[in-house]
Amino acid sequence: MNAEKLNTDQKALQINVDRAKYGTFAEIGAGQEVARWFFRVGGAAGTVAKTISAYDMTVSDAIYGPAERYVSRQRLQAMVNYEYDLLIQRLDQPRGDKTTFFSFANTVATRSFTRNEEGHGWLGIRFQIHPRQRPSEIIIHVRMLDAETVREQEAIGIVGVNLIHAAFYRNAGPVELIGSLMDGLTRQRLEVDMIRFSGPAFAAVDNRLMALQLVEQGLTDAALFTAEGESVIPSEMLYKKPVLVERGSFRPLTNPMLDMLERAHEQFMQEKALAGEVPVTLMEMTLRQLQVGDVIDHGDFLDRVDMLGTLKKPVLISNFRRYHRLVQYLSRHTQKMIGLPLGLARLRDILDEKFYTDLEGGLLESLGQLLRSGVKLYIYPWLNRETGQIVTLESLEVAPNLRHLYAHLVENHFVEDIRNFNAGYLAVSSAGVIEKLQAGDAAWEGEVPAPVAAVIKAKKLFARE
């Protein structure tokens, strides 16, 4: 069988006939849909040591320990750990010298009579590459987009088989492993929005790059990781939290970028809707902003992330070219206020009708989705280098046919000038910093935050293009 063309049946069968692989399946919430594939294709006795489905919460707690939420990373981890340890305890002595053991688990919430919400779930596998080797692990989170429960169950079964097969046969190439997770599925049915690799099989893997791969390969529209590089799902970080997001290429992060964020944060904190609650602050980079030429340079991506790490902020990677899609994404995970600091030139682009010819409602449709209740744009001024004039919301010139619309946005506080900005920063640009750096002009160091300058010098970034 050609590994590049295996369907779900063939993947399950390949594992079943591989006598070295033996393990446990623990599934909660969508039936035993993954294990079912292995029984259906035949030869499961060579693969399945045990299947379990502890649906009852009391029973589940008795086995895996109490949990605040049953469809969570914490519950999945408890399931994978418990089943793997039990398997080793019982079977390592009689067959551990010739067997690579694994434990697969999932905990899933599908649509039901009492729950008519979008399904989601956690899936994970702990497995050995070689007998008696320390185990490696892959954990993913999925959104299930089918409207019918039976279709959601089917999708879970397929992605589960894909995950197990990829762990065994594609572990040497995590980029290809990620791509194989969607075999037999489409984005209309399922989305993989988080993945984490660990263990000896993935010692060289950087999970920040894997988060980027989810977006780059189209498994999801956005991926999120903490300042420490830990992959998370949006609800783990954003649920019921106000959010402030700065978008940029951050190549490199400059003083005006940081000034814009800090001044916007000050004003955001003064919003009555926040009631003093500290927002989650995200740094967002889109795939387009990550491109150097026509390709995404993964080393360059990590360099930028390292620079952002000096701010101790989470990073969001997305394919949202338009701001209203970013707002839609955030609004799925929080009903609290959303703040977007951006430069005046970016606001001018947002108000340019030529960018919305593909939308039936044009500019008005985009603005309606962007500036929904609880969303505000904080606008950083722009320096006109020809005249020396500092342009703000008051002095910005818009097309004559948009003047009333623009006045509506300003008067109703959908947009707001960033106050107390540092006028001395307005002449600084990322391109100018790189130009000075490459020319040997030490003045660039004063145009970026000191920790960023330290990273650039230590790693010799941007020395040549």
TORDREN-662598 format. One record per residue (C-alpha): x negated, y negated, z; residue number from 1. Coordinates in steps of 0.001 Angstrom, whole numbers, plus 500000, padded with zeros to 6 digits. Each point is the difference from the previous one (the first is absolute). Example, Ala and Ser with C-alpha at 12.3 -4.5 7.8 and 13.67 -1.06 7.14 Angstrom:
+--------+--------+--------+-----+
!     xx !     yy !     zz ! num !
+--------+--------+--------+-----+
! 487700 ! 504500 ! 507800 !   1 !
! 498630 ! 496560 ! 499340 !   2 !
+--------+--------+--------+-----+
This chain:
+--------+--------+--------+-----+
!     xx !     yy !     zz ! num !
+--------+--------+--------+-----+
! 500000 ! 500000 ! 500000 !   1 !
! 498774 ! 496528 ! 499086 !   2 !
! 499884 ! 497954 ! 503208 !   3 !
! 500714 ! 496850 ! 498012 !   4 !
! 503376 ! 501290 ! 498805 !   5 !
! 501420 ! 501955 ! 502930 !   6 !
! 503646 ! 499466 ! 500896 !   7 !
! 501297 ! 500390 ! 503553 !   8 !
! 500665 ! 503737 ! 499649 !   9 !
! 496515 ! 500606 ! 498628 !  10 !
! 498356 ! 497963 ! 502749 !  11 !
! 501814 ! 501957 ! 502723 !  12 !
! 499156 ! 503293 ! 498325 !  13 !
! 496312 ! 499107 ! 499623 !  14 !
! 499826 ! 499418 ! 503743 !  15 !
! 501938 ! 503191 ! 500784 !  16 !
! 497607 ! 502187 ! 498018 !  17 !
! 496939 ! 498363 ! 501553 !  18 !
! 499451 ! 502394 ! 502895 !  19 !
! 497577 ! 497691 ! 501763 !  20 !
! 502722 ! 497448 ! 500812 !  21 !
! 502381 ! 500673 ! 502866 !  22 !
! 502075 ! 497663 ! 502094 !  23 !
! 503075 ! 498642 ! 501718 !  24 !
! 502865 ! 497847 ! 498715 !  25 !
! 501869 ! 497766 ! 502479 !  26 !
! 502786 ! 497892 ! 498500 !  27 !
! 502591 ! 497783 ! 501617 !  28 !
! 502769 ! 498021 ! 498361 !  29 !
! 500451 ! 501116 ! 496387 !  30 !
! 500235 ! 503754 ! 500278 !  31 !
! 496975 ! 502203 ! 499453 !  32 !
! 499639 ! 498727 ! 496482 !  33 !
! 496235 ! 500348 ! 499702 !  34 !
! 499799 ! 503516 ! 501441 !  35 !
! 502898 ! 501022 ! 497757 !  36 !
! 497844 ! 499556 ! 496885 !  37 !
! 497458 ! 502508 ! 501297 !  38 !
! 502657 ! 502582 ! 500807 !  39 !
! 501767 ! 499460 ! 496702 !  40 !
! 497007 ! 500604 ! 497710 !  41 !
! 498990 ! 503229 ! 501733 !  42 !
! 496916 ! 501137 ! 501848 !  43 !
! 500690 ! 497802 ! 503036 !  44 !
! 498743 ! 502701 ! 502359 !  45 !
! 496508 ! 499108 ! 498886 !  46 !
! 500426 ! 496344 ! 500993 !  47 !
! 502667 ! 499533 ! 502678 !  48 !
! 499139 ! 500886 ! 503572 !  49 !
! 503093 ! 498255 ! 501382 !  50 !
! 502699 ! 497510 ! 499129 !  51 !
! 501846 ! 497980 ! 502616 !  52 !
! 502660 ! 497302 ! 499962 !  53 !
! 500583 ! 498575 ! 503471 !  54 !
! 503012 ! 497830 ! 499157 !  55 !
! 501370 ! 499655 ! 503513 !  56 !
! 498296 ! 497097 ! 501763 !  57 !
! 499736 ! 501823 ! 503317 !  58 !
! 498465 ! 503015 ! 498295 !  59 !
! 497663 ! 497764 ! 497999 !  60 !
! 498883 ! 498180 ! 503144 !  61 !
! 499419 ! 503298 ! 501785 !  62 !
! 497657 ! 501122 ! 497228 !  63 !
! 498243 ! 496791 ! 498953 !  64 !
! 500509 ! 497677 ! 502950 !  65 !
! 502368 ! 497020 ! 500357 !  66 !
! 500138 ! 497302 ! 497324 !  67 !
! 501671 ! 496603 ! 499766 !  68 !
! 500749 ! 500605 ! 496318 !  69 !
! 500243 ! 503358 ! 498329 !  70 !
! 499212 ! 498767 ! 496505 !  71 !
! 496668 ! 498419 ! 500764 !  72 !
! 496292 ! 500398 ! 499519 !  73 !
! 499654 ! 500922 ! 503679 !  74 !
! 502501 ! 502878 ! 499724 !  75 !
! 498393 ! 501272 ! 496799 !  76 !
! 496548 ! 499941 ! 501587 !  77 !
! 501280 ! 501918 ! 503018 !  78 !
! 501535 ! 502645 ! 497710 !  79 !
! 496884 ! 500431 ! 497856 !  80 !
! 497695 ! 500154 ! 503025 !  81 !
! 502123 ! 502444 ! 501985 !  82 !
! 500612 ! 502423 ! 497146 !  83 !
! 496367 ! 499994 ! 498877 !  84 !
! 498658 ! 500587 ! 503502 !  85 !
! 502492 ! 502824 ! 500567 !  86 !
! 499062 ! 501619 ! 496699 !  87 !
! 496285 ! 499933 ! 500830 !  88 !
! 500667 ! 501302 ! 503495 !  89 !
! 501929 ! 502996 ! 498689 !  90 !
! 498216 ! 500873 ! 496750 !  91 !
! 496448 ! 498724 ! 500017 !  92 !
! 498530 ! 503053 ! 501676 !  93 !
! 501572 ! 502649 ! 497748 !  94 !
! 499619 ! 498189 ! 496663 !  95 !
! 498258 ! 496649 ! 500456 !  96 !
! 496822 ! 501130 ! 498253 !  97 !
! 501791 ! 500411 ! 496657 !  98 !
! 502970 ! 497601 ! 500251 !  99 !
! 500410 ! 496251 ! 499589 ! 100 !
! 502885 ! 499110 ! 502291 ! 101 !
! 502416 ! 497104 ! 499574 ! 102 !
! 503018 ! 498443 ! 501659 ! 103 !
! 502472 ! 498006 ! 497921 ! 104 !
! 502709 ! 497855 ! 501582 ! 105 !
! 502611 ! 497453 ! 499061 ! 106 !
! 502578 ! 497981 ! 501898 ! 107 !
! 502596 ! 498374 ! 497776 ! 108 !
! 503167 ! 497896 ! 500154 ! 109 !
! 502304 ! 500531 ! 497010 ! 110 !
! 503420 ! 498587 ! 499263 ! 111 !
! 502789 ! 501653 ! 501979 ! 112 !
! 503615 ! 499559 ! 501085 ! 113 !
! 498862 ! 497628 ! 502759 ! 114 !
! 496981 ! 498468 ! 498257 ! 115 !
! 500473 ! 498359 ! 496624 ! 116 !
! 496569 ! 498408 ! 499873 ! 117 !
! 496988 ! 500507 ! 497793 ! 118 !
! 498184 ! 503196 ! 500938 ! 119 !
! 496407 ! 500118 ! 501134 ! 120 !
! 497613 ! 502468 ! 501551 ! 121 !
! 496526 ! 500920 ! 501184 ! 122 !
! 498114 ! 502984 ! 498574 ! 123 !
! 496612 ! 501320 ! 501013 ! 124 !
! 497630 ! 502920 ! 499666 ! 125 !
! 497053 ! 501045 ! 502167 ! 126 !
! 497825 ! 502510 ! 498199 ! 127 !
! 496612 ! 501669 ! 499772 ! 128 !
! 497873 ! 499923 ! 496858 ! 129 !
! 497830 ! 502886 ! 501239 ! 130 !
! 500715 ! 502627 ! 502670 ! 131 !
! 499481 ! 498736 ! 503544 ! 132 !
! 499138 ! 496507 ! 498751 ! 133 !
! 501255 ! 496985 ! 501929 ! 134 !
! 503356 ! 499081 ! 498363 ! 135 !
! 500703 ! 497107 ! 497656 ! 136 !
! 503312 ! 498194 ! 499778 ! 137 !
! 502233 ! 498050 ! 497624 ! 138 !
! 503055 ! 498061 ! 501189 ! 139 !
! 502441 ! 498189 ! 497717 ! 140 !
! 503200 ! 498005 ! 500407 ! 141 !
! 502701 ! 500047 ! 497333 ! 142 !
! 503103 ! 498016 ! 499150 ! 143 !
! 502755 ! 502102 ! 498431 ! 144 !
! 502017 ! 498036 ! 497473 ! 145 !
! 502567 ! 502563 ! 498808 ! 146 !
! 503626 ! 499200 ! 500804 ! 147 !
! 500926 ! 503605 ! 500843 ! 148 !
! 498716 ! 502013 ! 502958 ! 149 !
! 499426 ! 503143 ! 497955 ! 150 !
! 497789 ! 498044 ! 497611 ! 151 !
! 498044 ! 498554 ! 502920 ! 152 !
! 499459 ! 503514 ! 501330 ! 153 !
! 498797 ! 501170 ! 496611 ! 154 !
! 497533 ! 497096 ! 499767 ! 155 !
! 498590 ! 500795 ! 503449 ! 156 !
! 499445 ! 503591 ! 498956 ! 157 !
! 498123 ! 498966 ! 496862 ! 158 !
! 497768 ! 497381 ! 501620 ! 159 !
! 499261 ! 502399 ! 502856 ! 160 !
! 498792 ! 502708 ! 497612 ! 161 !
! 497992 ! 497365 ! 498124 ! 162 !
! 498334 ! 498903 ! 503247 ! 163 !
! 499060 ! 503526 ! 501061 ! 164 !
! 498702 ! 500907 ! 496542 ! 165 !
! 498010 ! 496773 ! 499715 ! 166 !
! 498447 ! 500528 ! 503438 ! 167 !
! 498663 ! 503390 ! 498933 ! 168 !
! 499090 ! 499466 ! 496363 ! 169 !
! 499384 ! 496259 ! 499561 ! 170 !
! 498285 ! 499051 ! 503261 ! 171 !
! 496718 ! 499258 ! 498195 ! 172 !
! 501657 ! 497167 ! 498062 ! 173 !
! 502353 ! 497944 ! 502190 ! 174 !
! 500888 ! 497618 ! 497148 ! 175 !
! 501264 ! 502916 ! 497901 ! 176 !
! 501564 ! 501515 ! 503124 ! 177 !
! 502121 ! 496886 ! 500469 ! 178 !
! 501139 ! 500051 ! 496380 ! 179 !
! 501155 ! 503614 ! 500313 ! 180 !
! 502356 ! 499247 ! 502885 ! 181 !
! 502644 ! 498777 ! 497552 ! 182 !
! 499885 ! 503033 ! 497692 ! 183 !
! 503582 ! 500917 ! 499109 ! 184 !
! 501346 ! 496741 ! 501468 ! 185 !
! 500570 ! 496400 ! 498903 ! 186 !
! 499864 ! 496663 ! 501786 ! 187 !
! 503764 ! 499819 ! 499650 ! 188 !
! 500185 ! 502947 ! 502396 ! 189 !
! 497130 ! 499630 ! 502440 ! 190 !
! 497287 ! 497601 ! 501114 ! 191 !
! 496826 ! 500797 ! 501932 ! 192 !
! 499170 ! 496823 ! 501914 ! 193 !
! 497352 ! 501236 ! 502432 ! 194 !
! 497221 ! 502603 ! 499987 ! 195 !
! 497219 ! 500790 ! 502434 ! 196 !
! 497117 ! 502430 ! 499558 ! 197 !
! 497797 ! 501308 ! 502814 ! 198 !
! 497634 ! 502845 ! 500809 ! 199 !
! 496884 ! 501517 ! 498413 ! 200 !
! 501547 ! 500424 ! 496532 ! 201 !
! 500489 ! 496224 ! 499835 ! 202 !
! 496961 ! 498725 ! 501876 ! 203 !
! 499135 ! 497631 ! 497132 ! 204 !
! 503563 ! 498739 ! 499459 ! 205 !
! 500870 ! 496381 ! 500820 ! 206 !
! 503711 ! 499899 ! 500805 ! 207 !
! 500194 ! 496358 ! 498908 ! 208 !
! 499116 ! 501117 ! 496482 ! 209 !
! 502617 ! 502729 ! 500233 ! 210 !
! 502620 ! 497397 ! 500921 ! 211 !
! 498972 ! 498088 ! 496887 ! 212 !
! 500316 ! 503190 ! 497953 ! 213 !
! 503635 ! 500422 ! 501029 ! 214 !
! 500771 ! 496633 ! 498415 ! 215 !
! 497590 ! 500283 ! 497096 ! 216 !
! 501407 ! 503393 ! 498965 ! 217 !
! 503596 ! 498833 ! 500426 ! 218 !
! 501044 ! 502212 ! 502934 ! 219 !
! 501183 ! 496882 ! 501818 ! 220 !
! 500310 ! 496239 ! 499483 ! 221 !
! 498047 ! 499052 ! 503094 ! 222 !
! 497710 ! 501564 ! 502594 ! 223 !
! 499045 ! 498608 ! 503384 ! 224 !
! 497057 ! 500565 ! 502303 ! 225 !
! 498853 ! 498458 ! 503249 ! 226 !
! 496954 ! 497790 ! 500534 ! 227 !
! 498228 ! 503178 ! 501137 ! 228 !
! 500819 ! 501739 ! 496705 ! 229 !
! 502707 ! 502323 ! 501361 ! 230 !
! 502774 ! 500726 ! 497485 ! 231 !
! 503485 ! 499260 ! 501341 ! 232 !
! 503521 ! 499799 ! 498672 ! 233 !
! 501697 ! 496577 ! 500002 ! 234 !
! 502539 ! 500841 ! 502703 ! 235 !
! 497225 ! 500932 ! 502427 ! 236 !
! 498650 ! 496467 ! 499807 ! 237 !
! 502849 ! 497763 ! 498810 ! 238 !
! 503190 ! 501382 ! 501557 ! 239 !
! 501964 ! 497146 ! 501603 ! 240 !
! 496982 ! 497681 ! 499782 ! 241 !
! 499653 ! 496568 ! 498372 ! 242 !
! 497408 ! 500153 ! 497236 ! 243 !
! 497540 ! 497490 ! 498552 ! 244 !
! 498324 ! 501043 ! 496737 ! 245 !
! 497190 ! 498291 ! 498114 ! 246 !
! 499369 ! 501200 ! 496456 ! 247 !
! 496654 ! 499559 ! 498320 ! 248 !
! 497111 ! 501580 ! 498166 ! 249 !
! 497719 ! 499190 ! 502966 ! 250 !
! 496942 ! 500177 ! 497774 ! 251 !
! 498744 ! 498690 ! 502307 ! 252 !
! 502176 ! 498742 ! 502842 ! 253 !
! 499306 ! 496249 ! 500213 ! 254 !
! 500499 ! 497312 ! 502621 ! 255 !
! 503151 ! 498561 ! 498361 ! 256 !
! 501549 ! 503504 ! 499867 ! 257 !
! 499433 ! 500430 ! 503711 ! 258 !
! 501125 ! 496431 ! 500728 ! 259 !
! 503220 ! 500616 ! 498050 ! 260 !
! 500693 ! 503152 ! 502010 ! 261 !
! 499243 ! 498490 ! 503387 ! 262 !
! 501984 ! 496796 ! 499434 ! 263 !
! 502947 ! 501977 ! 498590 ! 264 !
! 499874 ! 502273 ! 503033 ! 265 !
! 500194 ! 496969 ! 502299 ! 266 !
! 503119 ! 498728 ! 498216 ! 267 !
! 501541 ! 503463 ! 499738 ! 268 !
! 499705 ! 500401 ! 503765 ! 269 !
! 502022 ! 496798 ! 500420 ! 270 !
! 503004 ! 501427 ! 498114 ! 271 !
! 502993 ! 500407 ! 502285 ! 272 !
! 500779 ! 503374 ! 498471 ! 273 !
! 496761 ! 501419 ! 501375 ! 274 !
! 500819 ! 499009 ! 503579 ! 275 !
! 496295 ! 500176 ! 500828 ! 276 !
! 499534 ! 503512 ! 498607 ! 277 !
! 496556 ! 500508 ! 498466 ! 278 !
! 500313 ! 501018 ! 496331 ! 279 !
! 498163 ! 502762 ! 498209 ! 280 !
! 497523 ! 498302 ! 497669 ! 281 !
! 499119 ! 501841 ! 496792 ! 282 !
! 497428 ! 499342 ! 497307 ! 283 !
! 501370 ! 501149 ! 496630 ! 284 !
! 498105 ! 500834 ! 496821 ! 285 !
! 501791 ! 501035 ! 496820 ! 286 !
! 498593 ! 502425 ! 497461 ! 287 !
! 499656 ! 497111 ! 497556 ! 288 !
! 497917 ! 498032 ! 502495 ! 289 !
! 497778 ! 503029 ! 500559 ! 290 !
! 499063 ! 500260 ! 496353 ! 291 !
! 496496 ! 498973 ! 499028 ! 292 !
! 500306 ! 499726 ! 496268 ! 293 !
! 502485 ! 502651 ! 498923 ! 294 !
! 499279 ! 502556 ! 502719 ! 295 !
! 500173 ! 500293 ! 503767 ! 296 !
! 496529 ! 500272 ! 501482 ! 297 !
! 500483 ! 502130 ! 503109 ! 298 !
! 496728 ! 498889 ! 501522 ! 299 !
! 501024 ! 496378 ! 499530 ! 300 !
! 503352 ! 500799 ! 501634 ! 301 !
! 498279 ! 501390 ! 503096 ! 302 !
! 497715 ! 496972 ! 500136 ! 303 !
! 503021 ! 497702 ! 500075 ! 304 !
! 501673 ! 502127 ! 502657 ! 305 !
! 496838 ! 499862 ! 502110 ! 306 !
! 500099 ! 496203 ! 499768 ! 307 !
! 503675 ! 499924 ! 501002 ! 308 !
! 499108 ! 502272 ! 502885 ! 309 !
! 498214 ! 497045 ! 501590 ! 310 !
! 503461 ! 498482 ! 500541 ! 311 !
! 501298 ! 503176 ! 501713 ! 312 !
! 503128 ! 499952 ! 497821 ! 313 !
! 501843 ! 502898 ! 498323 ! 314 !
! 499714 ! 500235 ! 496216 ! 315 !
! 502844 ! 500629 ! 497559 ! 316 !
! 499226 ! 501275 ! 496492 ! 317 !
! 502880 ! 499574 ! 497534 ! 318 !
! 501044 ! 499800 ! 496375 ! 319 !
! 502395 ! 497114 ! 500752 ! 320 !
! 499089 ! 497401 ! 497404 ! 321 !
! 502934 ! 497831 ! 501078 ! 322 !
! 500536 ! 498772 ! 503516 ! 323 !
! 503673 ! 500955 ! 500069 ! 324 !
! 499051 ! 503677 ! 499700 ! 325 !
! 497678 ! 499609 ! 502986 ! 326 !
! 502878 ! 498497 ! 501997 ! 327 !
! 502317 ! 502846 ! 498968 ! 328 !
! 497409 ! 502502 ! 501218 ! 329 !
! 499519 ! 498280 ! 503359 ! 330 !
! 503746 ! 499596 ! 500498 ! 331 !
! 500467 ! 503764 ! 499828 ! 332 !
! 498030 ! 500276 ! 503227 ! 333 !
! 500905 ! 496902 ! 501989 ! 334 !
! 502915 ! 497616 ! 500323 ! 335 !
! 497847 ! 497403 ! 501737 ! 336 !
! 498648 ! 496836 ! 498384 ! 337 !
! 497402 ! 500238 ! 497207 ! 338 !
! 497440 ! 497273 ! 499338 ! 339 !
! 497910 ! 499650 ! 496848 ! 340 !
! 497084 ! 497529 ! 500010 ! 341 !
! 498914 ! 499105 ! 496477 ! 342 !
! 498279 ! 497287 ! 498066 ! 343 !
! 501864 ! 497290 ! 498115 ! 344 !
! 498750 ! 501353 ! 496656 ! 345 !
! 501636 ! 503356 ! 500827 ! 346 !
! 503279 ! 498224 ! 500794 ! 347 !
! 499816 ! 498346 ! 496601 ! 348 !
! 499761 ! 503455 ! 498434 ! 349 !
! 502978 ! 501227 ! 502016 ! 350 !
! 502054 ! 497144 ! 498557 ! 351 !
! 498905 ! 500620 ! 496407 ! 352 !
! 502941 ! 501397 ! 498020 ! 353 !
! 497784 ! 501702 ! 497408 ! 354 !
! 499090 ! 502724 ! 502506 ! 355 !
! 503575 ! 501256 ! 500345 ! 356 !
! 501186 ! 500631 ! 496452 ! 357 !
! 500440 ! 503695 ! 500833 ! 358 !
! 502463 ! 499245 ! 502811 ! 359 !
! 503642 ! 499569 ! 499043 ! 360 !
! 500350 ! 497163 ! 502488 ! 361 !
! 496585 ! 498526 ! 499197 ! 362 !
! 498425 ! 497667 ! 502532 ! 363 !
! 503176 ! 499772 ! 502104 ! 364 !
! 500137 ! 503771 ! 500412 ! 365 !
! 496391 ! 500125 ! 501119 ! 366 !
! 500423 ! 497120 ! 502454 ! 367 !
! 503192 ! 501537 ! 501361 ! 368 !
! 498147 ! 503211 ! 500801 ! 369 !
! 496919 ! 498203 ! 501298 ! 370 !
! 501570 ! 497359 ! 502198 ! 371 !
! 502569 ! 502151 ! 501727 ! 372 !
! 501036 ! 499182 ! 503550 ! 373 !
! 497033 ! 499909 ! 502343 ! 374 !
! 497283 ! 499441 ! 497368 ! 375 !
! 497873 ! 496868 ! 499860 ! 376 !
! 497073 ! 498915 ! 497823 ! 377 !
! 497219 ! 498002 ! 501672 ! 378 !
! 498237 ! 497953 ! 497332 ! 379 !
! 496311 ! 499083 ! 500164 ! 380 !
! 499155 ! 496768 ! 498127 ! 381 !
! 498036 ! 499824 ! 496769 ! 382 !
! 497143 ! 497681 ! 499104 ! 383 !
! 500134 ! 498438 ! 496549 ! 384 !
! 496295 ! 499886 ! 499230 ! 385 !
! 500460 ! 497505 ! 497166 ! 386 !
! 501794 ! 497364 ! 502079 ! 387 !
! 498916 ! 501018 ! 503502 ! 388 !
! 503702 ! 500029 ! 500996 ! 389 !
! 501238 ! 502507 ! 502568 ! 390 !
! 503290 ! 501366 ! 498663 ! 391 !
! 502684 ! 501131 ! 502453 ! 392 !
! 503660 ! 500989 ! 499692 ! 393 !
! 500949 ! 496320 ! 499943 ! 394 !
! 497697 ! 499120 ! 497114 ! 395 !
! 500295 ! 503198 ! 497961 ! 396 !
! 501422 ! 499388 ! 496541 ! 397 !
! 502475 ! 502595 ! 498754 ! 398 !
! 501824 ! 500367 ! 496681 ! 399 !
! 502899 ! 497525 ! 499671 ! 400 !
! 502588 ! 502786 ! 499794 ! 401 !
! 498736 ! 501471 ! 503289 ! 402 !
! 499891 ! 496836 ! 502096 ! 403 !
! 503355 ! 500556 ! 501678 ! 404 !
! 499188 ! 503649 ! 500696 ! 405 !
! 496621 ! 498995 ! 501416 ! 406 !
! 501595 ! 497326 ! 502187 ! 407 !
! 502429 ! 502634 ! 501296 ! 408 !
! 497129 ! 502280 ! 501006 ! 409 !
! 498149 ! 497206 ! 501811 ! 410 !
! 503004 ! 498430 ! 501697 ! 411 !
! 501253 ! 503348 ! 501287 ! 412 !
! 496538 ! 500968 ! 501300 ! 413 !
! 499497 ! 503026 ! 497807 ! 414 !
! 496582 ! 498490 ! 499330 ! 415 !
! 497926 ! 497962 ! 502401 ! 416 !
! 496696 ! 498158 ! 499819 ! 417 !
! 497165 ! 501446 ! 502059 ! 418 !
! 498991 ! 497293 ! 502435 ! 419 !
! 496692 ! 499320 ! 501758 ! 420 !
! 498023 ! 501524 ! 497147 ! 421 !
! 496295 ! 499309 ! 499585 ! 422 !
! 499741 ! 497663 ! 497000 ! 423 !
! 496285 ! 500742 ! 499745 ! 424 !
! 500810 ! 503583 ! 498959 ! 425 !
! 502152 ! 499121 ! 496993 ! 426 !
! 497077 ! 499812 ! 497566 ! 427 !
! 498859 ! 503537 ! 500864 ! 428 !
! 500848 ! 502902 ! 497688 ! 429 !
! 499049 ! 503679 ! 499911 ! 430 !
! 498496 ! 499606 ! 496529 ! 431 !
! 497948 ! 497047 ! 501220 ! 432 !
! 498683 ! 501998 ! 502958 ! 433 !
! 498827 ! 502842 ! 497743 ! 434 !
! 498466 ! 497549 ! 497538 ! 435 !
! 497969 ! 498337 ! 502747 ! 436 !
! 498997 ! 503334 ! 501495 ! 437 !
! 498698 ! 501274 ! 496668 ! 438 !
! 498204 ! 496732 ! 499350 ! 439 !
! 498193 ! 500264 ! 503322 ! 440 !
! 501815 ! 496970 ! 501442 ! 441 !
! 500271 ! 500613 ! 503748 ! 442 !
! 502920 ! 497574 ! 500208 ! 443 !
! 502359 ! 502930 ! 499364 ! 444 !
! 499510 ! 501168 ! 503595 ! 445 !
! 501826 ! 496930 ! 501278 ! 446 !
! 502993 ! 500692 ! 497763 ! 447 !
! 500935 ! 503385 ! 501497 ! 448 !
! 500637 ! 501046 ! 503613 ! 449 !
! 496756 ! 500891 ! 501784 ! 450 !
! 500903 ! 503709 ! 500469 ! 451 !
! 500754 ! 500260 ! 496271 ! 452 !
! 496667 ! 498402 ! 499140 ! 453 !
! 498297 ! 502568 ! 502235 ! 454 !
! 501676 ! 502880 ! 498144 ! 455 !
! 499111 ! 498534 ! 496603 ! 456 !
! 496342 ! 499622 ! 500951 ! 457 !
! 499736 ! 503355 ! 501746 ! 458 !
! 501473 ! 501897 ! 497039 ! 459 !
! 498568 ! 497643 ! 497345 ! 460 !
! 503417 ! 499532 ! 498438 ! 461 !
! 500642 ! 498084 ! 496778 ! 462 !
! 496267 ! 499730 ! 499307 ! 463 !
! 500813 ! 500564 ! 496344 ! 464 !
! 503170 ! 500528 ! 497983 ! 465 !
+--------+--------+--------+-----+
